[in-house]
Amino acid sequence: MLKQTVAVCALLGAAGVAGMTAPVQAEELVVSNWDGYMAPDAIEAFNEATGNDAELVLHATNEEIMGKLIASKGRGYDVVFVSSPFAEVLHNLGLAEELDHDKIPNLDNLYAQAQELKHDPGNTFSVPYAWGTTGLCYRSDLLEEEPTSWMALLDPSDEVTGKTTMLATDRWLLAAGLLAKGYSVNETDPEKLQEVRDLLIEAKKTLLAYDDTTFYAKLVSGEAELVQAWDGWCNYGIAENADIKYVVPEEGSDLWVDTMVILKNAENKEAAYEFVNFMLDPENHGWAAENILYKVPNEPAMASLSEEMLETYPNMAMSPDALMQYEQLRDVGEDQRTYSRIVSEIKAAN
């Protein structure tokens, strides 16, 4: 999933990060993450607290960093942030480190539900960093009624036609059609995928755009009135216009999970473990929830959020049990090629 810093983050600034107190021998460390997905001073604070020499490099998409990792067999990076289906791929390719939990004591801060995620029960090769749902984000002051179904987006009324956007990324674009049809978000049956393809080709005729990054801004300006959105990014719109609302359609959502993965070929594993443990500190992890407006699976970090914030962004208050009712996106193996082909056909259709 693509992430970016939002204006609200800049306004709030870094909340500061909590450090560890026992410096160890300096080790170079390469961390790859999306832009704005952790505190601006997190790397500096980590280095200061631990005596390590960490460097942050940015990737724009899961696909971008995966291409580099697969080509290099995981060399050149120590810790990467990727969404859970991609963490699963790294594990299946033998590129993810089998985690030694004794070196990550802050795993105890995770909700019990976050320790039993379907893609990695027991957090054996990945550590969840943020999680949430994908649903409908809309202008409540411009629509005549609240959307309750994915079909409000895929077969919109005349009023909304030309004022909707969908996510461009393969898994989430297909998920909207799969959920609307009542199918698994990991469906591989060819006939069902063909139905979804046809549905999404028809939906394309009504769209303003495919948009992974600026859809909330289109809502704020009024150019769009109804969009498919990750819950955290809908919050960016809510921060600028209180008439923007978020809803999970009645057919449901996927459960998306962004994770931290230590590479098996990491050159500095001890420092990598220290970094993951550092990010799971409640204060450091709480920064992410408070500033990037995504839920984090860290119980004391979420408990630190104010009531005012939870009232302003109601999806932030969704409980772990509520999240777990949705199906997690999984690695679909060789069927990913089918997914990519279908998405290409949808986007090329007139």
Secondary structure, 3 states (H helix, E strand, C coil): CCCCCCHHHHHHCCCCCCCCCCCCCCCEEEEEECCCCCCCCHHHHHHHHHCCEEEEEECCCHHHHHHHHHHHCCCCCCEEEEEHHHHHHHHHCCCECCCCHHHCHHHHHECHHHHCCCCCCCCCCCEEEEEEEEEEEEECCCCCCCCCCCHHHHCCCCCCCCCEEECCCHHHHHHHHHHHCCCCCCCCCHHHHHHHHHHHHHHHCCCCEECCCCHHHHHHHCCCCEEEEEHHHHHHHHHHCCCEEEECCCCCCEEEEEEEEEECCCCCHHHHHHHHHHHCCHHHHHHHHHHCCCECCEHHHHHCCCHHHHHHCHHHHCCHHHHHCCEECCCCCCHHHHHHHHHHHHHHCC
